[in-house]
Amino acid sequence: MERIPRAVYTKEFRAEAAALVLRDGLSASAAAKRLSISKKTLDNWLALAKAGKLAAIGSNRSPVTEQEAELSRLRKELAETKMERDLLKKAAAYFARESLPGTRS
């Protein structure tokens, strides 16, 4: 089972999400549902916004280099190619079974 990729949100998106709750008075669960994010994520952003630390999220990350971006793209392409290969293997096995005498239903 493959790991679900971690979502990356911009600073502007986080600030606007927190503002929906803090400034506009929308409930946290309604804002999370509207933005299609988890309520827990929004709660974390709200706590950081109230403490004045929301802008500091992600500042300790180094920018993605060109090689890292290419590596990520190639890994994604490899995963898609493997899925296609597996599908073709299953299709070939299915059609090979049907062409054998005595295996048709």
Secondary structure, DSSP 8 states (H G I E B T S, - for coil): ----------HHHHHHHHHHHHTT---HHHHHHHHTS-HHHHHHHHHHHHTT-GGGTTTTS----HHHHHHHHHHHHHHHHHHHHHHHHHHHHHHHHHHSTT---
